[in-house]
Amino acid sequence: MLQPAAASRVRVFLRTTGGRLALGVADDGRGFDSQWTGRLWPSQASLGIVGMRERAELLHGRLRIFSRPACGTLVCARLPLA
């Protein structure tokens, strides 16, 4: 199970490019091995990550998570505007 980020700063961005909406949240927290999230069955992963990924897919989009221990985390969703 993932632990809280312990972040002191969080940045949020929202922009449109090429007919798609990009929404991102980046923090300077403790981070984690983001490869871990892609290797787990939904029943084993954090429900928050599973829920975000499912919602992005329902909107025909994609969710990506970039993180490393001690380096913070970036969660980015790209969704079609049409």
MODELLER restraints for C-alpha pairs under 7 A, 6 or more apart:
rsr = mdl.restraints
at = mdl.atoms
rsr.add(forms.Gaussian(group=physical.xy_distance, feature=features.Distance(at['CA:1:A'], at['CA:46:A']), mean=6.12, stdev=0.5))
rsr.add(forms.Gaussian(group=physical.xy_distance, feature=features.Distance(at['CA:2:A'], at['CA:46:A']), mean=6.62, stdev=0.5))
rsr.add(forms.Gaussian(group=physical.xy_distance, feature=features.Distance(at['CA:5:A'], at['CA:29:A']), mean=4.74, stdev=0.5))
rsr.add(forms.Gaussian(group=physical.xy_distance, feature=features.Distance(at['CA:5:A'], at['CA:30:A']), mean=5.37, stdev=0.5))
rsr.add(forms.Gaussian(group=physical.xy_distance, feature=features.Distance(at['CA:5:A'], at['CA:31:A']), mean=6.43, stdev=0.5))
rsr.add(forms.Gaussian(group=physical.xy_distance, feature=features.Distance(at['CA:6:A'], at['CA:29:A']), mean=5.07, stdev=0.5))
rsr.add(forms.Gaussian(group=physical.xy_distance, feature=features.Distance(at['CA:6:A'], at['CA:30:A']), mean=6.21, stdev=0.5))
rsr.add(forms.Gaussian(group=physical.xy_distance, feature=features.Distance(at['CA:7:A'], at['CA:27:A']), mean=5.97, stdev=0.5))
rsr.add(forms.Gaussian(group=physical.xy_distance, feature=features.Distance(at['CA:7:A'], at['CA:28:A']), mean=5.20, stdev=0.5))
rsr.add(forms.Gaussian(group=physical.xy_distance, feature=features.Distance(at['CA:7:A'], at['CA:29:A']), mean=3.73, stdev=0.5))
rsr.add(forms.Gaussian(group=physical.xy_distance, feature=features.Distance(at['CA:7:A'], at['CA:30:A']), mean=6.95, stdev=0.5))
rsr.add(forms.Gaussian(group=physical.xy_distance, feature=features.Distance(at['CA:8:A'], at['CA:28:A']), mean=6.47, stdev=0.5))
rsr.add(forms.Gaussian(group=physical.xy_distance, feature=features.Distance(at['CA:8:A'], at['CA:29:A']), mean=6.80, stdev=0.5))
rsr.add(forms.Gaussian(group=physical.xy_distance, feature=features.Distance(at['CA:9:A'], at['CA:27:A']), mean=5.74, stdev=0.5))
rsr.add(forms.Gaussian(group=physical.xy_distance, feature=features.Distance(at['CA:9:A'], at['CA:28:A']), mean=5.85, stdev=0.5))
rsr.add(forms.Gaussian(group=physical.xy_distance, feature=features.Distance(at['CA:10:A'], at['CA:25:A']), mean=6.93, stdev=0.5))
rsr.add(forms.Gaussian(group=physical.xy_distance, feature=features.Distance(at['CA:10:A'], at['CA:26:A']), mean=5.62, stdev=0.5))
rsr.add(forms.Gaussian(group=physical.xy_distance, feature=features.Distance(at['CA:10:A'], at['CA:27:A']), mean=4.35, stdev=0.5))
rsr.add(forms.Gaussian(group=physical.xy_distance, feature=features.Distance(at['CA:10:A'], at['CA:28:A']), mean=6.81, stdev=0.5))
rsr.add(forms.Gaussian(group=physical.xy_distance, feature=features.Distance(at['CA:11:A'], at['CA:25:A']), mean=5.71, stdev=0.5))
rsr.add(forms.Gaussian(group=physical.xy_distance, feature=features.Distance(at['CA:11:A'], at['CA:26:A']), mean=5.16, stdev=0.5))
rsr.add(forms.Gaussian(group=physical.xy_distance, feature=features.Distance(at['CA:11:A'], at['CA:27:A']), mean=6.34, stdev=0.5))
rsr.add(forms.Gaussian(group=physical.xy_distance, feature=features.Distance(at['CA:12:A'], at['CA:24:A']), mean=5.65, stdev=0.5))
rsr.add(forms.Gaussian(group=physical.xy_distance, feature=features.Distance(at['CA:12:A'], at['CA:25:A']), mean=4.56, stdev=0.5))
rsr.add(forms.Gaussian(group=physical.xy_distance, feature=features.Distance(at['CA:12:A'], at['CA:26:A']), mean=6.50, stdev=0.5))
rsr.add(forms.Gaussian(group=physical.xy_distance, feature=features.Distance(at['CA:13:A'], at['CA:23:A']), mean=5.74, stdev=0.5))
rsr.add(forms.Gaussian(group=physical.xy_distance, feature=features.Distance(at['CA:13:A'], at['CA:24:A']), mean=5.20, stdev=0.5))
rsr.add(forms.Gaussian(group=physical.xy_distance, feature=features.Distance(at['CA:13:A'], at['CA:25:A']), mean=6.58, stdev=0.5))
rsr.add(forms.Gaussian(group=physical.xy_distance, feature=features.Distance(at['CA:14:A'], at['CA:22:A']), mean=5.67, stdev=0.5))
rsr.add(forms.Gaussian(group=physical.xy_distance, feature=features.Distance(at['CA:14:A'], at['CA:23:A']), mean=4.60, stdev=0.5))
rsr.add(forms.Gaussian(group=physical.xy_distance, feature=features.Distance(at['CA:14:A'], at['CA:24:A']), mean=6.57, stdev=0.5))
rsr.add(forms.Gaussian(group=physical.xy_distance, feature=features.Distance(at['CA:15:A'], at['CA:21:A']), mean=5.88, stdev=0.5))
rsr.add(forms.Gaussian(group=physical.xy_distance, feature=features.Distance(at['CA:15:A'], at['CA:22:A']), mean=5.35, stdev=0.5))
rsr.add(forms.Gaussian(group=physical.xy_distance, feature=features.Distance(at['CA:15:A'], at['CA:23:A']), mean=6.77, stdev=0.5))
rsr.add(forms.Gaussian(group=physical.xy_distance, feature=features.Distance(at['CA:16:A'], at['CA:22:A']), mean=6.04, stdev=0.5))
rsr.add(forms.Gaussian(group=physical.xy_distance, feature=features.Distance(at['CA:19:A'], at['CA:80:A']), mean=6.23, stdev=0.5))
rsr.add(forms.Gaussian(group=physical.xy_distance, feature=features.Distance(at['CA:19:A'], at['CA:81:A']), mean=5.60, stdev=0.5))
rsr.add(forms.Gaussian(group=physical.xy_distance, feature=features.Distance(at['CA:20:A'], at['CA:78:A']), mean=6.46, stdev=0.5))
rsr.add(forms.Gaussian(group=physical.xy_distance, feature=features.Distance(at['CA:20:A'], at['CA:79:A']), mean=5.44, stdev=0.5))
rsr.add(forms.Gaussian(group=physical.xy_distance, feature=features.Distance(at['CA:20:A'], at['CA:80:A']), mean=4.37, stdev=0.5))
rsr.add(forms.Gaussian(group=physical.xy_distance, feature=features.Distance(at['CA:20:A'], at['CA:81:A']), mean=5.14, stdev=0.5))
rsr.add(forms.Gaussian(group=physical.xy_distance, feature=features.Distance(at['CA:21:A'], at['CA:78:A']), mean=5.56, stdev=0.5))
rsr.add(forms.Gaussian(group=physical.xy_distance, feature=features.Distance(at['CA:21:A'], at['CA:79:A']), mean=5.09, stdev=0.5))
rsr.add(forms.Gaussian(group=physical.xy_distance, feature=features.Distance(at['CA:21:A'], at['CA:80:A']), mean=6.13, stdev=0.5))
rsr.add(forms.Gaussian(group=physical.xy_distance, feature=features.Distance(at['CA:21:A'], at['CA:81:A']), mean=6.17, stdev=0.5))
rsr.add(forms.Gaussian(group=physical.xy_distance, feature=features.Distance(at['CA:22:A'], at['CA:76:A']), mean=6.94, stdev=0.5))
rsr.add(forms.Gaussian(group=physical.xy_distance, feature=features.Distance(at['CA:22:A'], at['CA:77:A']), mean=5.74, stdev=0.5))
rsr.add(forms.Gaussian(group=physical.xy_distance, feature=features.Distance(at['CA:22:A'], at['CA:78:A']), mean=4.53, stdev=0.5))
rsr.add(forms.Gaussian(group=physical.xy_distance, feature=features.Distance(at['CA:22:A'], at['CA:79:A']), mean=6.54, stdev=0.5))
rsr.add(forms.Gaussian(group=physical.xy_distance, feature=features.Distance(at['CA:23:A'], at['CA:76:A']), mean=5.68, stdev=0.5))
rsr.add(forms.Gaussian(group=physical.xy_distance, feature=features.Distance(at['CA:23:A'], at['CA:77:A']), mean=5.19, stdev=0.5))
rsr.add(forms.Gaussian(group=physical.xy_distance, feature=features.Distance(at['CA:23:A'], at['CA:78:A']), mean=6.47, stdev=0.5))
rsr.add(forms.Gaussian(group=physical.xy_distance, feature=features.Distance(at['CA:24:A'], at['CA:74:A']), mean=6.84, stdev=0.5))
rsr.add(forms.Gaussian(group=physical.xy_distance, feature=features.Distance(at['CA:24:A'], at['CA:75:A']), mean=5.53, stdev=0.5))
rsr.add(forms.Gaussian(group=physical.xy_distance, feature=features.Distance(at['CA:24:A'], at['CA:76:A']), mean=4.23, stdev=0.5))
rsr.add(forms.Gaussian(group=physical.xy_distance, feature=features.Distance(at['CA:24:A'], at['CA:77:A']), mean=6.26, stdev=0.5))
rsr.add(forms.Gaussian(group=physical.xy_distance, feature=features.Distance(at['CA:25:A'], at['CA:74:A']), mean=5.67, stdev=0.5))
rsr.add(forms.Gaussian(group=physical.xy_distance, feature=features.Distance(at['CA:25:A'], at['CA:75:A']), mean=5.31, stdev=0.5))
rsr.add(forms.Gaussian(group=physical.xy_distance, feature=features.Distance(at['CA:25:A'], at['CA:76:A']), mean=6.56, stdev=0.5))
rsr.add(forms.Gaussian(group=physical.xy_distance, feature=features.Distance(at['CA:26:A'], at['CA:73:A']), mean=5.57, stdev=0.5))
rsr.add(forms.Gaussian(group=physical.xy_distance, feature=features.Distance(at['CA:26:A'], at['CA:74:A']), mean=4.23, stdev=0.5))
rsr.add(forms.Gaussian(group=physical.xy_distance, feature=features.Distance(at['CA:26:A'], at['CA:75:A']), mean=6.41, stdev=0.5))
rsr.add(forms.Gaussian(group=physical.xy_distance, feature=features.Distance(at['CA:27:A'], at['CA:72:A']), mean=5.34, stdev=0.5))
rsr.add(forms.Gaussian(group=physical.xy_distance, feature=features.Distance(at['CA:27:A'], at['CA:73:A']), mean=5.47, stdev=0.5))
rsr.add(forms.Gaussian(group=physical.xy_distance, feature=features.Distance(at['CA:27:A'], at['CA:74:A']), mean=6.64, stdev=0.5))
rsr.add(forms.Gaussian(group=physical.xy_distance, feature=features.Distance(at['CA:28:A'], at['CA:71:A']), mean=6.50, stdev=0.5))
rsr.add(forms.Gaussian(group=physical.xy_distance, feature=features.Distance(at['CA:28:A'], at['CA:72:A']), mean=4.25, stdev=0.5))
rsr.add(forms.Gaussian(group=physical.xy_distance, feature=features.Distance(at['CA:28:A'], at['CA:73:A']), mean=6.82, stdev=0.5))
rsr.add(forms.Gaussian(group=physical.xy_distance, feature=features.Distance(at['CA:29:A'], at['CA:70:A']), mean=6.90, stdev=0.5))
rsr.add(forms.Gaussian(group=physical.xy_distance, feature=features.Distance(at['CA:29:A'], at['CA:71:A']), mean=6.80, stdev=0.5))
rsr.add(forms.Gaussian(group=physical.xy_distance, feature=features.Distance(at['CA:29:A'], at['CA:72:A']), mean=4.44, stdev=0.5))
rsr.add(forms.Gaussian(group=physical.xy_distance, feature=features.Distance(at['CA:29:A'], at['CA:73:A']), mean=6.93, stdev=0.5))
rsr.add(forms.Gaussian(group=physical.xy_distance, feature=features.Distance(at['CA:30:A'], at['CA:69:A']), mean=5.88, stdev=0.5))
rsr.add(forms.Gaussian(group=physical.xy_distance, feature=features.Distance(at['CA:30:A'], at['CA:70:A']), mean=4.44, stdev=0.5))
rsr.add(forms.Gaussian(group=physical.xy_distance, feature=features.Distance(at['CA:30:A'], at['CA:71:A']), mean=6.21, stdev=0.5))
rsr.add(forms.Gaussian(group=physical.xy_distance, feature=features.Distance(at['CA:30:A'], at['CA:72:A']), mean=5.44, stdev=0.5))
rsr.add(forms.Gaussian(group=physical.xy_distance, feature=features.Distance(at['CA:31:A'], at['CA:67:A']), mean=5.44, stdev=0.5))
rsr.add(forms.Gaussian(group=physical.xy_distance, feature=features.Distance(at['CA:31:A'], at['CA:68:A']), mean=5.18, stdev=0.5))
rsr.add(forms.Gaussian(group=physical.xy_distance, feature=features.Distance(at['CA:31:A'], at['CA:69:A']), mean=4.46, stdev=0.5))
rsr.add(forms.Gaussian(group=physical.xy_distance, feature=features.Distance(at['CA:31:A'], at['CA:70:A']), mean=5.32, stdev=0.5))
rsr.add(forms.Gaussian(group=physical.xy_distance, feature=features.Distance(at['CA:31:A'], at['CA:71:A']), mean=5.51, stdev=0.5))
rsr.add(forms.Gaussian(group=physical.xy_distance, feature=features.Distance(at['CA:31:A'], at['CA:72:A']), mean=4.24, stdev=0.5))
rsr.add(forms.Gaussian(group=physical.xy_distance, feature=features.Distance(at['CA:31:A'], at['CA:73:A']), mean=5.34, stdev=0.5))
rsr.add(forms.Gaussian(group=physical.xy_distance, feature=features.Distance(at['CA:32:A'], at['CA:67:A']), mean=5.66, stdev=0.5))
rsr.add(forms.Gaussian(group=physical.xy_distance, feature=features.Distance(at['CA:32:A'], at['CA:68:A']), mean=4.90, stdev=0.5))
rsr.add(forms.Gaussian(group=physical.xy_distance, feature=features.Distance(at['CA:32:A'], at['CA:69:A']), mean=4.36, stdev=0.5))
rsr.add(forms.Gaussian(group=physical.xy_distance, feature=features.Distance(at['CA:33:A'], at['CA:67:A']), mean=6.07, stdev=0.5))
rsr.add(forms.Gaussian(group=physical.xy_distance, feature=features.Distance(at['CA:33:A'], at['CA:68:A']), mean=5.09, stdev=0.5))
rsr.add(forms.Gaussian(group=physical.xy_distance, feature=features.Distance(at['CA:33:A'], at['CA:69:A']), mean=6.05, stdev=0.5))
rsr.add(forms.Gaussian(group=physical.xy_distance, feature=features.Distance(at['CA:34:A'], at['CA:65:A']), mean=6.37, stdev=0.5))
rsr.add(forms.Gaussian(group=physical.xy_distance, feature=features.Distance(at['CA:34:A'], at['CA:66:A']), mean=5.82, stdev=0.5))
rsr.add(forms.Gaussian(group=physical.xy_distance, feature=features.Distance(at['CA:34:A'], at['CA:67:A']), mean=5.09, stdev=0.5))
rsr.add(forms.Gaussian(group=physical.xy_distance, feature=features.Distance(at['CA:34:A'], at['CA:68:A']), mean=6.50, stdev=0.5))
rsr.add(forms.Gaussian(group=physical.xy_distance, feature=features.Distance(at['CA:37:A'], at['CA:45:A']), mean=6.52, stdev=0.5))
rsr.add(forms.Gaussian(group=physical.xy_distance, feature=features.Distance(at['CA:42:A'], at['CA:50:A']), mean=6.18, stdev=0.5))
rsr.add(forms.Gaussian(group=physical.xy_distance, feature=features.Distance(at['CA:53:A'], at['CA:63:A']), mean=5.50, stdev=0.5))
rsr.add(forms.Gaussian(group=physical.xy_distance, feature=features.Distance(at['CA:56:A'], at['CA:62:A']), mean=5.41, stdev=0.5))
rsr.add(forms.Gaussian(group=physical.xy_distance, feature=features.Distance(at['CA:56:A'], at['CA:63:A']), mean=6.07, stdev=0.5))
rsr.add(forms.Gaussian(group=physical.xy_distance, feature=features.Distance(at['CA:56:A'], at['CA:77:A']), mean=6.77, stdev=0.5))
rsr.add(forms.Gaussian(group=physical.xy_distance, feature=features.Distance(at['CA:56:A'], at['CA:79:A']), mean=6.96, stdev=0.5))
rsr.add(forms.Gaussian(group=physical.xy_distance, feature=features.Distance(at['CA:59:A'], at['CA:79:A']), mean=6.65, stdev=0.5))
rsr.add(forms.Gaussian(group=physical.xy_distance, feature=features.Distance(at['CA:60:A'], at['CA:79:A']), mean=6.60, stdev=0.5))
rsr.add(forms.Gaussian(group=physical.xy_distance, feature=features.Distance(at['CA:60:A'], at['CA:80:A']), mean=6.88, stdev=0.5))
rsr.add(forms.Gaussian(group=physical.xy_distance, feature=features.Distance(at['CA:61:A'], at['CA:78:A']), mean=5.49, stdev=0.5))
rsr.add(forms.Gaussian(group=physical.xy_distance, feature=features.Distance(at['CA:61:A'], at['CA:79:A']), mean=4.26, stdev=0.5))
rsr.add(forms.Gaussian(group=physical.xy_distance, feature=features.Distance(at['CA:61:A'], at['CA:80:A']), mean=6.33, stdev=0.5))
rsr.add(forms.Gaussian(group=physical.xy_distance, feature=features.Distance(at['CA:62:A'], at['CA:77:A']), mean=5.68, stdev=0.5))
rsr.add(forms.Gaussian(group=physical.xy_distance, feature=features.Distance(at['CA:62:A'], at['CA:78:A']), mean=5.38, stdev=0.5))
rsr.add(forms.Gaussian(group=physical.xy_distance, feature=features.Distance(at['CA:62:A'], at['CA:79:A']), mean=6.62, stdev=0.5))
rsr.add(forms.Gaussian(group=physical.xy_distance, feature=features.Distance(at['CA:63:A'], at['CA:76:A']), mean=5.75, stdev=0.5))
rsr.add(forms.Gaussian(group=physical.xy_distance, feature=features.Distance(at['CA:63:A'], at['CA:77:A']), mean=4.43, stdev=0.5))
rsr.add(forms.Gaussian(group=physical.xy_distance, feature=features.Distance(at['CA:63:A'], at['CA:78:A']), mean=6.56, stdev=0.5))
rsr.add(forms.Gaussian(group=physical.xy_distance, feature=features.Distance(at['CA:64:A'], at['CA:75:A']), mean=5.94, stdev=0.5))
rsr.add(forms.Gaussian(group=physical.xy_distance, feature=features.Distance(at['CA:64:A'], at['CA:76:A']), mean=5.31, stdev=0.5))
rsr.add(forms.Gaussian(group=physical.xy_distance, feature=features.Distance(at['CA:64:A'], at['CA:77:A']), mean=6.44, stdev=0.5))
rsr.add(forms.Gaussian(group=physical.xy_distance, feature=features.Distance(at['CA:65:A'], at['CA:74:A']), mean=5.79, stdev=0.5))
rsr.add(forms.Gaussian(group=physical.xy_distance, feature=features.Distance(at['CA:65:A'], at['CA:75:A']), mean=4.60, stdev=0.5))
rsr.add(forms.Gaussian(group=physical.xy_distance, feature=features.Distance(at['CA:65:A'], at['CA:76:A']), mean=6.39, stdev=0.5))
rsr.add(forms.Gaussian(group=physical.xy_distance, feature=features.Distance(at['CA:66:A'], at['CA:73:A']), mean=5.75, stdev=0.5))
rsr.add(forms.Gaussian(group=physical.xy_distance, feature=features.Distance(at['CA:66:A'], at['CA:74:A']), mean=5.12, stdev=0.5))
rsr.add(forms.Gaussian(group=physical.xy_distance, feature=features.Distance(at['CA:66:A'], at['CA:75:A']), mean=6.49, stdev=0.5))
rsr.add(forms.Gaussian(group=physical.xy_distance, feature=features.Distance(at['CA:67:A'], at['CA:73:A']), mean=4.37, stdev=0.5))
rsr.add(forms.Gaussian(group=physical.xy_distance, feature=features.Distance(at['CA:67:A'], at['CA:74:A']), mean=6.35, stdev=0.5))
